[in-house]
Amino acid sequence: MIAKRAELRARGFQALVNALGWVDAVRFLREYDLGSGDYTKERESLLPDLRIEEMVAEIERIQKEASRPTGG
């Protein structure tokens, strides 16, 4: 077991580099960026204020439109 966090990070990154290459190891780690801001507060302004029934109806409408054959 690796006791020191710094050693764990170094060995973990080296394992990623060995498996993926340096560039893809960095790309992989960037996928786990925590970002910034407060999504809980932001989503109130981003998402519509709909009841679950309204959301289901909208999803069904979109799915129906997507499955409709296109004329042409």
NUBAZA-191922 format. One record per residue (C-alpha): residue number from 0; x, y, z. Coordinates in nm, 2 decimals, padded with zeros to 4 digits. Layout:
N
<pt><k>NUM</k><px>X</px><py>Y</py><pz>Z</pz></pt>
...
This chain:
72
<pt><k>0</k><px>00.00</px><py>00.00</py><pz>00.00</pz></pt>
<pt><k>1</k><px>00.12</px><py>00.35</py><pz>-00.09</pz></pt>
<pt><k>2</k><px>00.12</px><py>00.56</py><pz>00.23</pz></pt>
<pt><k>3</k><px>00.21</px><py>00.91</py><pz>00.09</pz></pt>
<pt><k>4</k><px>-00.04</px><py>01.09</py><pz>-00.12</pz></pt>
<pt><k>5</k><px>00.23</px><py>01.25</py><pz>-00.33</pz></pt>
<pt><k>6</k><px>00.37</px><py>00.91</py><pz>-00.42</pz></pt>
<pt><k>7</k><px>00.03</px><py>00.78</py><pz>-00.50</pz></pt>
<pt><k>8</k><px>-00.04</px><py>01.07</py><pz>-00.74</pz></pt>
<pt><k>9</k><px>00.30</px><py>01.03</py><pz>-00.90</pz></pt>
<pt><k>10</k><px>00.27</px><py>00.66</py><pz>-00.95</pz></pt>
<pt><k>11</k><px>-00.09</px><py>00.69</py><pz>-01.06</pz></pt>
<pt><k>12</k><px>00.00</px><py>00.95</py><pz>-01.32</pz></pt>
<pt><k>13</k><px>00.29</px><py>00.73</py><pz>-01.44</pz></pt>
<pt><k>14</k><px>00.06</px><py>00.44</py><pz>-01.48</pz></pt>
<pt><k>15</k><px>-00.17</px><py>00.65</py><pz>-01.69</pz></pt>
<pt><k>16</k><px>00.12</px><py>00.77</py><pz>-01.90</pz></pt>
<pt><k>17</k><px>00.24</px><py>00.42</py><pz>-01.95</pz></pt>
<pt><k>18</k><px>-00.11</px><py>00.30</py><pz>-02.06</pz></pt>
<pt><k>19</k><px>-00.22</px><py>00.61</py><pz>-02.26</pz></pt>
<pt><k>20</k><px>00.08</px><py>00.81</py><pz>-02.34</pz></pt>
<pt><k>21</k><px>00.15</px><py>01.16</py><pz>-02.20</pz></pt>
<pt><k>22</k><px>-00.10</px><py>01.36</py><pz>-02.40</pz></pt>
<pt><k>23</k><px>-00.39</px><py>01.12</py><pz>-02.36</pz></pt>
<pt><k>24</k><px>-00.31</px><py>01.08</py><pz>-01.98</pz></pt>
<pt><k>25</k><px>-00.35</px><py>01.46</py><pz>-01.95</pz></pt>
<pt><k>26</k><px>-00.66</px><py>01.46</py><pz>-02.16</pz></pt>
<pt><k>27</k><px>-00.80</px><py>01.18</py><pz>-01.94</pz></pt>
<pt><k>28</k><px>-00.73</px><py>01.38</py><pz>-01.62</pz></pt>
<pt><k>29</k><px>-00.90</px><py>01.69</py><pz>-01.76</pz></pt>
<pt><k>30</k><px>-01.22</px><py>01.49</py><pz>-01.79</pz></pt>
<pt><k>31</k><px>-01.24</px><py>01.50</py><pz>-01.41</pz></pt>
<pt><k>32</k><px>-01.21</px><py>01.88</py><pz>-01.37</pz></pt>
<pt><k>33</k><px>-01.44</px><py>01.99</py><pz>-01.10</pz></pt>
<pt><k>34</k><px>-01.51</px><py>02.32</py><pz>-01.27</pz></pt>
<pt><k>35</k><px>-01.62</px><py>02.62</py><pz>-01.08</pz></pt>
<pt><k>36</k><px>-01.94</px><py>02.79</py><pz>-00.97</pz></pt>
<pt><k>37</k><px>-02.25</px><py>02.66</py><pz>-00.80</pz></pt>
<pt><k>38</k><px>-02.45</px><py>02.44</py><pz>-01.04</pz></pt>
<pt><k>39</k><px>-02.73</px><py>02.40</py><pz>-00.79</pz></pt>
<pt><k>40</k><px>-02.79</px><py>02.78</py><pz>-00.80</pz></pt>
<pt><k>41</k><px>-02.72</px><py>02.81</py><pz>-01.18</pz></pt>
<pt><k>42</k><px>-02.96</px><py>02.53</py><pz>-01.28</pz></pt>
<pt><k>43</k><px>-03.25</px><py>02.73</py><pz>-01.14</pz></pt>
<pt><k>44</k><px>-03.20</px><py>02.99</py><pz>-01.41</pz></pt>
<pt><k>45</k><px>-03.10</px><py>02.74</py><pz>-01.68</pz></pt>
<pt><k>46</k><px>-03.37</px><py>02.48</py><pz>-01.65</pz></pt>
<pt><k>47</k><px>-03.73</px><py>02.54</py><pz>-01.71</pz></pt>
<pt><k>48</k><px>-03.96</px><py>02.52</py><pz>-01.41</pz></pt>
<pt><k>49</k><px>-04.17</px><py>02.22</py><pz>-01.52</pz></pt>
<pt><k>50</k><px>-04.36</px><py>01.95</py><pz>-01.34</pz></pt>
<pt><k>51</k><px>-04.25</px><py>01.59</py><pz>-01.41</pz></pt>
<pt><k>52</k><px>-04.57</px><py>01.54</py><pz>-01.62</pz></pt>
<pt><k>53</k><px>-04.47</px><py>01.83</py><pz>-01.84</pz></pt>
<pt><k>54</k><px>-04.12</px><py>01.70</py><pz>-01.88</pz></pt>
<pt><k>55</k><px>-04.24</px><py>01.36</py><pz>-01.98</pz></pt>
<pt><k>56</k><px>-04.48</px><py>01.51</py><pz>-02.23</pz></pt>
<pt><k>57</k><px>-04.20</px><py>01.72</py><pz>-02.38</pz></pt>
<pt><k>58</k><px>-03.97</px><py>01.42</py><pz>-02.40</pz></pt>
<pt><k>59</k><px>-04.24</px><py>01.21</py><pz>-02.57</pz></pt>
<pt><k>60</k><px>-04.31</px><py>01.50</py><pz>-02.82</pz></pt>
<pt><k>61</k><px>-03.94</px><py>01.52</py><pz>-02.91</pz></pt>
<pt><k>62</k><px>-03.90</px><py>01.15</py><pz>-02.95</pz></pt>
<pt><k>63</k><px>-04.21</px><py>01.14</py><pz>-03.17</pz></pt>
<pt><k>64</k><px>-04.07</px><py>01.42</py><pz>-03.39</pz></pt>
<pt><k>65</k><px>-03.73</px><py>01.24</py><pz>-03.41</pz></pt>
<pt><k>66</k><px>-03.89</px><py>00.91</py><pz>-03.52</pz></pt>
<pt><k>67</k><px>-04.11</px><py>01.07</py><pz>-03.78</pz></pt>
<pt><k>68</k><px>-03.99</px><py>00.99</py><pz>-04.14</pz></pt>
<pt><k>69</k><px>-03.86</px><py>01.28</py><pz>-04.34</pz></pt>
<pt><k>70</k><px>-04.01</px><py>01.34</py><pz>-04.67</pz></pt>
<pt><k>71</k><px>-03.77</px><py>01.37</py><pz>-04.96</pz></pt>
